[in-house]
Amino acid sequence: MPDIADGLLYYIVFLFSTTLHEAAHAWAAARGGDLTAYHGGQVSLNPIPHIRREPIGMVVLPLLFVVTTGWPLGFASAPYDRQWASRYPRRAAWMALAGPAANFLLMLIAVALVWIGVHTGLIFAPDRVGFGDVADTHAGGLWPGTIHLVGVLFSLNLLLGTFNLLPFPPLDGSGAVPLFLGPESTRRYQDFIWGTPAIGLIGMLVAWRLFDVLFDPIFTASLSLLYPGTSYH
């Protein structure tokens, strides 16, 4: 049976992290001159405008997965003006990268909290780690649950940031590709991405298969941020 309580904790972190991710997209787009998401209320840490745009991806689907698997799986989006992206492809590329950057920021906040815990003696490196379980404590009360929350914040945002950086549509990494292309190549690339309806489905299938192989070594390597000099296999 899935652990519903732990799944709901993951969902809360997913909701907060995804809200910040989409708000970062919207903020970066507004800074670059596209106010589409701003007018939709998405330059906000309030999850309601983001839920209103994607109720299936942010509420229905992840909660359904929590009940059936113990793990929230969902999606979200921030609208943008394709004409703006066509005129300013580099601004649009930075807008695409802003979402994963927000996830990595949350991950680094979790790293800082673990460091504080280690230096105060509250947290120590466990003998074995798992996704969401990256720190241990001898303290009682609410501390084990709080430290688990920090571990979930670290692990889930590492996953969200890394997955979204894969350069396959509709992921954010595909939106950053114009940073490495010339003007004419960028135009052809955007025409191909926007003009091929099935490319998103194909991109997600490829991304999932590739991510299965990539994430475990990335997760293991990232633990050196938490505990420098400690090696996990």
Secondary structure, 3 states (H helix, E strand, C coil): CCCHHHHHHHHHHHHHHHHHHHHHHHHHHHHHCCCHHHHCCCCCCCHHHHHHHCHHHHHHHHHHHHHHHCCCCCCCCCCCCHHHHHHCHHHHHHHHHHHHHHHHHHHHHHHHHHHHHHHCCCCECCCCCECCECCECCCCCCHHHHHHHHHHHHHHHHHHHHHHHCCCCCCHHHHCHHHHCCHHHHHHHHHHHHHCCCHHHHHHHHHHHHHHHHHHHHHHHHHHHHCCCCCCC
